[in-house]
């Protein structure tokens, strides 16, 4: 049965009961309080889904109660004149008291329904938020696993490269020198000039091996960073990069009054090293600018190249920016902030800000390349 059918049945029951009560009221003598049964009709009206129904029924009951009073019915024997008026006034009062209670009940139900709807909406919103957070966490977990695998692969490749370089190059060259020195020991004496040339060749080759060993060691940790500080290390790094690639490199940095903490110096140096490596591999740039400044609160590094740029969002989606992730992790390790701006055909700008209270400086500019 539909709500509309139930409503019409309810209205029919109330009309029938109201007519019966009115007929009973007008055929009984004054003094019988049967008109008070109109309150039962009001109670039935509270079951209607229309909020106005109890008020309408109360108005009808009030009118019929007054009409019943006006009817010239005989009074009960010994009945005081005021009692019929008092009984009907009581009935009318009860009718409207019931309407007031019904209105208050409806108001409380409406407030409760509104509160339930709001609570459901909040629960739904929170569920959506939690779903989005869970999806983001799962995505981040997948990215972390992917980046971890890439990092392990990169580390393994770097170890293989260093192993090959040590074994296939330096180790072989040292073994060859040992063989040639053994030949000097066992062979018959040779003329002085020839011996001097052989010794000069050995010395040059030993010097070359020494340079290669120093270069490999420098890749792991540049000693100049500990000995002369970040400014000198950046100057040397930029000079070497410019000489090896032919890319003009300009360094603008400040003369810091006091040495930087080792973790910050190492972080900034590695950021520059990684950035220059990316420029050499991908940027196709003709110019690179490095700017290092410091105030009383922060030390700021800005790296700008004139290369082809790249689609930063695409790199993030494809998980190809392992170097960028490494740079971000380095900056976060010293509580800094990394900002990367890149667009295809517009070059790349990398900005690093690291908190450093109490720094003192004077600006200097030096071109490299």
C-alpha positions as CSV (number, residue, x, y, z in Angstrom):
1,X,0.0,0.0,0.0
2,X,1.3,3.4,-1.0
3,X,1.7,6.4,1.3
4,X,-1.1,8.2,-0.5
5,X,-3.5,5.3,0.0
6,X,-2.7,5.1,3.7
7,X,-3.2,8.9,4.0
8,X,-6.7,8.7,2.4
9,X,-7.7,5.8,4.7
10,X,-6.5,7.8,7.7
11,X,-8.6,10.8,6.6
12,X,-11.6,8.6,6.1
13,X,-11.3,7.1,9.6
14,X,-11.0,10.6,11.1
15,X,-14.0,11.9,9.2
16,X,-16.1,8.9,10.2
17,X,-15.1,9.1,13.9
18,X,-15.7,12.9,13.9
19,X,-19.2,12.6,12.5
20,X,-20.1,9.8,15.0
21,X,-18.8,11.8,17.9
22,X,-20.7,14.9,16.7
23,X,-24.0,13.0,16.4
24,X,-23.5,11.5,19.8
25,X,-22.7,14.9,21.3
26,X,-25.9,16.6,19.9
27,X,-28.3,13.8,21.0
28,X,-27.0,13.5,24.5
29,X,-28.0,16.0,27.3
30,X,-25.6,18.7,28.3
31,X,-23.2,17.4,31.0
32,X,-21.9,14.4,29.3
33,X,-18.3,15.0,28.4
34,X,-18.3,12.7,25.3
35,X,-17.0,15.7,23.2
36,X,-13.7,15.2,24.9
37,X,-13.3,12.2,22.5
38,X,-12.4,14.7,19.8
39,X,-8.9,14.5,21.3
40,X,-8.7,10.9,20.0
41,X,-9.2,12.1,16.5
42,X,-6.4,14.6,17.0
43,X,-4.1,11.8,18.3
44,X,-5.0,9.8,15.1
45,X,-4.2,12.9,13.0
46,X,-0.6,12.8,14.4
47,X,0.0,9.7,12.3
48,X,-0.4,11.7,9.1
49,X,2.7,12.7,7.2
50,X,1.3,16.2,6.8
51,X,2.4,18.4,9.7
52,X,-0.8,20.6,9.4
53,X,-3.2,17.7,9.9
54,X,-3.5,17.8,13.7
55,X,-4.2,21.6,13.6
56,X,-6.9,21.1,11.0
57,X,-8.5,18.4,13.1
58,X,-8.3,20.5,16.2
59,X,-10.0,23.4,14.5
60,X,-12.8,21.1,13.4
61,X,-13.1,19.6,16.9
62,X,-13.2,23.1,18.4
63,X,-15.9,24.2,16.0
64,X,-18.0,21.1,16.6
65,X,-17.6,21.5,20.4
66,X,-18.9,25.0,20.2
67,X,-21.7,24.0,17.9
68,X,-22.7,21.2,20.3
69,X,-22.8,23.8,23.1
70,X,-25.1,26.0,21.1
71,X,-27.5,23.2,20.4
72,X,-30.5,23.4,22.8
73,X,-30.2,20.0,24.3
74,X,-31.7,19.3,27.7
75,X,-29.3,19.4,30.6
76,X,-28.8,16.6,33.1
77,X,-30.8,17.0,36.3
78,X,-29.1,18.9,39.0
79,X,-26.3,20.1,36.7
80,X,-24.7,23.4,37.6
81,X,-25.1,26.0,34.7
82,X,-21.4,26.6,34.4
83,X,-20.4,22.9,34.1
84,X,-21.2,22.4,30.4
85,X,-19.2,25.5,29.5
86,X,-16.3,24.3,31.7
87,X,-16.4,20.8,30.2
88,X,-16.3,22.1,26.6
89,X,-13.6,24.7,27.5
90,X,-11.6,21.8,28.9
91,X,-12.1,19.8,25.7
92,X,-11.0,22.7,23.5
93,X,-7.9,23.3,25.7
94,X,-7.0,19.6,25.5
95,X,-7.4,19.7,21.7
96,X,-4.8,22.5,21.4
97,X,-2.5,21.1,24.0
98,X,-2.3,17.9,21.9
99,X,-1.7,20.0,18.8
100,X,1.2,21.8,20.6
101,X,2.7,18.4,21.7
102,X,2.3,17.1,18.2
103,X,4.0,20.2,16.8
104,X,6.9,19.8,19.3
105,X,7.2,16.1,18.5
106,X,7.2,16.9,14.7
107,X,9.8,19.6,15.3
108,X,12.0,17.2,17.3
109,X,11.7,14.5,14.6
110,X,12.6,17.0,11.9
111,X,15.6,18.1,13.9
112,X,16.6,14.5,14.5
113,X,16.2,13.7,10.8
114,X,18.3,16.8,9.8
115,X,21.0,15.7,12.3
116,X,20.9,12.2,10.9
117,X,21.2,13.5,7.3
118,X,24.0,15.8,8.3
119,X,25.8,13.0,10.1
120,X,25.3,10.7,7.0
121,X,26.7,13.4,4.8
122,X,29.7,13.9,7.0
123,X,30.3,10.2,7.2
124,X,30.0,9.9,3.4
125,X,32.4,12.9,3.0
126,X,34.8,11.4,5.5
127,X,34.5,8.0,3.7
128,X,35.4,9.6,0.4
129,X,38.3,11.4,2.1
130,X,39.6,8.2,3.6
131,X,39.2,6.4,0.3
132,X,41.1,9.2,-1.5
133,X,43.8,9.0,1.2
134,X,44.0,5.2,1.0
135,X,44.3,5.5,-2.8
136,X,47.0,8.1,-2.5
137,X,48.9,5.9,0.1
138,X,48.7,2.9,-2.2
139,X,49.9,5.0,-5.1
140,X,52.7,6.4,-3.0
141,X,53.6,2.9,-1.8
142,X,53.7,1.7,-5.4
143,X,55.9,4.6,-6.4
144,X,58.1,4.0,-3.4
145,X,58.6,0.3,-4.4
146,X,59.3,1.4,-8.0
147,X,61.8,4.0,-7.0
148,X,63.4,1.7,-4.5
149,X,63.9,-0.9,-7.2
150,X,65.3,1.8,-9.5
151,X,67.6,3.0,-6.8
152,X,68.9,-0.5,-6.1
153,X,69.4,-1.0,-9.8
154,X,71.2,2.3,-10.2
155,X,73.4,1.5,-7.2
156,X,74.2,-2.0,-8.6
157,X,75.1,-0.5,-12.0
158,X,77.3,2.1,-10.3
159,X,79.1,-0.6,-8.4
160,X,79.6,-2.6,-11.6
161,X,80.9,0.4,-13.4
162,X,83.4,1.2,-10.6
163,X,84.4,-2.5,-10.5
164,X,84.9,-2.6,-14.2
165,X,86.9,0.6,-14.1
166,X,89.2,-0.7,-11.3
167,X,89.6,-4.2,-12.8
168,X,89.7,-3.6,-16.5
169,X,91.6,-0.3,-16.5
170,X,93.6,0.5,-13.5
171,X,94.3,-3.0,-12.4
172,X,95.5,-4.0,-15.9
173,X,97.6,-0.9,-16.2
174,X,99.3,-1.6,-12.8
175,X,99.9,-5.2,-13.9
176,X,101.5,-4.1,-17.1
177,X,103.7,-1.7,-15.2
178,X,104.8,-4.6,-12.9
179,X,105.6,-6.7,-15.9
180,X,107.7,-4.0,-17.5
181,X,109.5,-3.3,-14.2
182,X,110.3,-7.0,-14.0
183,X,111.7,-6.8,-17.5
184,X,114.1,-4.0,-16.4
185,X,115.3,-6.2,-13.6
186,X,116.0,-9.3,-15.8
187,X,117.2,-7.8,-19.1
188,X,120.7,-6.8,-19.9
189,X,121.7,-3.2,-19.3
190,X,120.5,-0.8,-22.0
191,X,121.9,2.6,-22.9
192,X,121.3,5.4,-20.5
193,X,119.1,7.5,-22.8
194,X,116.8,4.5,-23.6
195,X,116.5,3.7,-19.9
196,X,115.6,7.3,-19.1
197,X,112.9,7.3,-21.7
198,X,111.5,4.0,-20.4
199,X,111.5,5.4,-16.8
200,X,109.8,8.6,-18.0
201,X,107.1,6.5,-19.7
202,X,106.6,4.6,-16.5
203,X,106.4,7.8,-14.5
204,X,103.9,9.3,-16.9
205,X,101.7,6.2,-16.8
206,X,101.9,6.0,-13.0
207,X,100.9,9.7,-12.9
208,X,97.9,8.9,-15.2
209,X,96.9,6.0,-12.9
210,X,97.2,8.3,-9.9
211,X,95.0,10.9,-11.6
212,X,92.4,8.2,-12.4
213,X,92.4,6.9,-8.8
214,X,92.0,10.5,-7.5
215,X,89.1,11.1,-10.0
216,X,87.3,8.0,-8.8
217,X,87.9,8.9,-5.1
218,X,86.6,12.4,-5.9
219,X,83.4,11.0,-7.3
220,X,82.7,9.4,-3.9
221,X,83.6,12.5,-1.8
222,X,85.5,15.6,-3.0
223,X,88.2,16.4,-0.4
224,X,88.1,20.0,-1.5
225,X,84.7,20.3,0.1
226,X,86.3,19.5,3.5
227,X,89.5,21.4,2.9
228,X,88.4,24.6,1.3
229,X,84.7,24.7,1.7
230,X,81.6,24.8,-0.5
231,X,82.5,27.9,-2.6
232,X,85.8,26.5,-3.8
233,X,84.3,23.0,-4.4
234,X,81.5,24.5,-6.6
235,X,84.1,26.6,-8.5
236,X,86.2,23.5,-9.2
237,X,83.1,21.5,-10.2
238,X,81.8,24.1,-12.5
239,X,85.3,24.6,-14.1
240,X,85.6,20.8,-14.7
241,X,82.1,20.6,-16.1
242,X,82.7,23.5,-18.5
243,X,86.0,22.1,-19.7
244,X,84.6,18.6,-20.3
245,X,81.3,19.7,-22.0
246,X,82.1,23.1,-23.5
247,X,78.9,24.4,-21.8
248,X,79.4,27.9,-20.4
249,X,78.9,27.9,-16.7
250,X,78.5,31.0,-14.5
251,X,78.7,30.8,-10.8
252,X,77.3,33.6,-8.6
253,X,77.9,32.9,-4.9
254,X,78.4,34.8,-1.7
255,X,81.5,34.8,0.5
256,X,80.2,33.3,3.7
257,X,81.7,34.7,6.9
258,X,81.7,31.3,8.6
259,X,81.8,27.7,7.3
260,X,78.6,25.9,6.6
261,X,77.6,22.7,8.4
262,X,79.0,19.7,6.7
263,X,75.6,18.1,5.9
264,X,74.3,21.3,4.3
265,X,77.5,21.7,2.2
266,X,77.4,18.1,1.1
267,X,73.7,18.4,0.2
268,X,74.2,21.5,-1.9
269,X,77.3,20.1,-3.6
270,X,75.5,16.9,-4.6
271,X,72.5,18.8,-5.8
272,X,74.7,20.8,-8.2
273,X,76.6,17.7,-9.2
274,X,73.3,15.8,-10.0
275,X,71.9,18.9,-11.8
276,X,75.0,19.3,-14.0
277,X,74.9,15.6,-14.8
278,X,71.3,16.0,-16.0
279,X,72.3,19.0,-18.1
280,X,75.1,17.0,-19.7
281,X,72.8,14.0,-20.4
282,X,69.5,15.6,-21.4
283,X,69.4,19.4,-21.5
284,X,71.3,20.2,-24.7
285,X,72.0,23.5,-23.1
286,X,74.6,26.1,-24.0
287,X,74.6,27.9,-20.7
288,X,74.2,27.1,-17.0
289,X,73.9,29.6,-14.2
290,X,74.6,28.6,-10.5
291,X,73.6,31.2,-7.8
292,X,74.3,30.6,-4.1
293,X,73.0,33.3,-1.7
294,X,72.5,33.5,2.0
295,X,70.7,35.7,4.5
296,X,70.1,35.5,8.2
297,X,67.5,32.8,7.8
298,X,68.2,30.7,4.7
299,X,70.8,29.6,2.2
300,X,69.4,29.5,-1.3
301,X,70.8,27.7,-4.3
302,X,69.4,28.4,-7.8
303,X,70.4,26.4,-10.9
304,X,69.2,27.6,-14.3
305,X,70.0,26.1,-17.7
306,X,69.1,27.2,-21.2
307,X,68.3,23.7,-22.4
308,X,65.3,22.0,-23.9
309,X,63.5,21.5,-20.6
310,X,61.1,18.6,-20.0
311,X,57.5,17.7,-19.0
312,X,57.8,17.5,-15.2
313,X,54.4,15.9,-14.7
314,X,55.1,13.2,-17.3
315,X,58.4,12.4,-15.5
316,X,56.5,12.0,-12.3
317,X,53.9,9.7,-13.8
318,X,56.4,7.5,-15.6
319,X,58.6,7.3,-12.5
320,X,61.7,8.2,-14.5
321,X,62.9,11.0,-12.2
322,X,65.1,9.0,-9.9
323,X,67.7,11.7,-9.8
324,X,65.0,14.3,-9.0
325,X,63.7,12.1,-6.2
326,X,67.2,11.7,-4.8
327,X,67.7,15.5,-4.9
328,X,64.4,16.0,-3.0
329,X,65.3,13.4,-0.4
330,X,68.7,15.1,0.2
331,X,67.0,18.5,0.6
332,X,64.4,17.1,3.0
333,X,67.2,15.5,5.1
334,X,68.4,19.0,6.0
335,X,64.8,20.4,6.5
336,X,65.0,22.3,3.2
337,X,62.6,23.0,0.3
338,X,63.2,21.9,-3.3
339,X,61.3,23.6,-6.2
340,X,61.7,22.4,-9.8
341,X,60.3,24.4,-12.7
342,X,60.5,22.9,-16.2
343,X,58.6,23.1,-19.4
344,X,59.5,21.7,-22.8
345,X,61.6,24.2,-24.8
346,X,61.8,26.6,-21.8
347,X,64.8,25.2,-19.9
348,X,64.9,24.1,-16.3
349,X,65.1,26.0,-13.0
350,X,66.0,24.3,-9.7
351,X,65.6,26.2,-6.5
352,X,66.8,25.0,-3.1
353,X,66.2,26.8,0.2
354,X,67.7,25.4,3.4
355,X,67.1,27.1,6.9
356,X,70.4,28.6,8.1
357,X,70.1,31.3,10.8
358,X,73.0,33.6,11.5
359,X,74.8,33.5,8.2
360,X,77.0,36.5,7.1
361,X,78.1,37.2,3.5
362,X,79.3,39.5,0.8
363,X,78.3,38.9,-2.8
364,X,80.8,37.9,-5.4
365,X,80.4,36.8,-9.1
366,X,82.6,34.6,-11.1
367,X,82.0,33.3,-14.7
368,X,83.2,29.8,-15.5
369,X,83.8,28.5,-19.0
